[in-house]
Amino acid sequence: MIPGNRRGELTFAIRGPIARADLPGLSTRVCGLLERSNTAVAFCDVSGIAADAVSVDALARLQLAARRHDCRIRLQRTSAELRDLLTFMGLEDVLPD
């Protein structure tokens, strides 16, 4: 692949429950996906995770990792509860739908 040439979009899902101990492995797996895909936008289906602080921490870490790969994560199938929690925590612009 030619550096800087984007192929398209990537879609993946996260399923829960997510424990704090799962965060490093989750980040490693998603970084691997991003490296192999060389995509600008990754869509993350979050319908399978709880609206809790660990899930928000996981999503924020994934967005940071994606930015390091010149990519952005967009959430899909976000529950109202998770969206409300992201808004409450001031992360609605960092983790958009």
C-alpha positions in Angstrom: 0.0 0.0 0.0 1.2 3.5 -0.8 1.7 5.6 2.4 -1.2 8.0 2.9 -3.5 6.1 0.6 -6.7 5.3 2.4 -8.7 2.2 1.5 -12.0 3.0 3.1 -13.7 2.3 6.3 -13.4 -0.3 9.0 -16.2 -1.6 11.2 -15.8 -3.6 14.3 -17.8 -4.3 17.5 -16.9 -4.4 21.2 -18.8 -6.8 23.4 -19.0 -6.7 27.2 -18.7 -6.9 30.0 -15.5 -5.0 29.9 -13.2 -5.2 33.0 -10.4 -2.8 33.7 -8.0 -5.6 33.2 -9.3 -6.1 29.6 -8.3 -2.6 28.5 -4.6 -3.2 27.4 -5.6 -6.3 25.3 -8.6 -4.5 23.8 -6.3 -1.6 22.8 -3.7 -3.9 21.3 -6.4 -5.8 19.2 -7.9 -2.5 17.9 -4.5 -1.0 17.1 -3.7 -4.2 15.1 -6.9 -3.7 13.1 -6.1 -0.1 12.4 -2.5 -0.8 11.4 -3.7 -3.5 8.9 -6.5 -1.5 7.5 -4.9 1.9 7.1 -8.3 3.5 7.3 -9.3 7.1 8.2 -12.5 6.2 9.9 -13.3 3.2 12.1 -16.9 2.5 13.0 -17.3 0.8 16.4 -20.6 -0.9 17.3 -21.0 -0.4 21.0 -24.4 -2.0 21.4 -22.8 -4.8 23.4 -21.3 -2.8 26.2 -22.6 -1.3 29.4 -22.9 2.4 30.1 -20.3 2.6 32.8 -17.0 4.2 33.6 -14.9 1.3 32.4 -16.6 1.3 29.0 -16.1 5.0 28.7 -12.4 4.6 29.7 -12.0 1.9 27.0 -13.6 4.0 24.3 -11.5 7.0 25.2 -8.3 4.9 25.1 -9.4 3.5 21.7 -10.0 7.0 20.3 -6.5 8.0 21.5 -4.9 5.0 19.9 -6.8 5.6 16.7 -5.6 9.2 16.5 -2.0 7.8 16.8 -2.8 5.9 13.6 -4.2 8.9 11.9 -7.7 7.6 12.3 -11.0 8.5 14.0 -13.4 6.2 15.7 -17.1 6.8 15.3 -19.6 5.0 17.5 -22.5 3.1 16.2 -25.6 1.7 17.9 -24.9 3.8 21.0 -27.5 3.3 23.8 -29.2 6.4 25.2 -27.6 5.6 28.6 -24.1 5.4 27.1 -24.6 8.6 25.1 -25.9 10.4 28.3 -22.8 9.2 30.2 -20.4 10.4 27.5 -22.2 13.8 27.5 -22.1 14.0 31.3 -18.3 13.3 31.2 -17.8 15.9 28.5 -16.7 13.3 25.8 -19.5 13.6 23.3 -17.2 15.5 20.9 -14.3 13.1 21.5 -16.5 10.0 20.9 -19.1 11.0 18.3 -21.8 8.9 16.7 
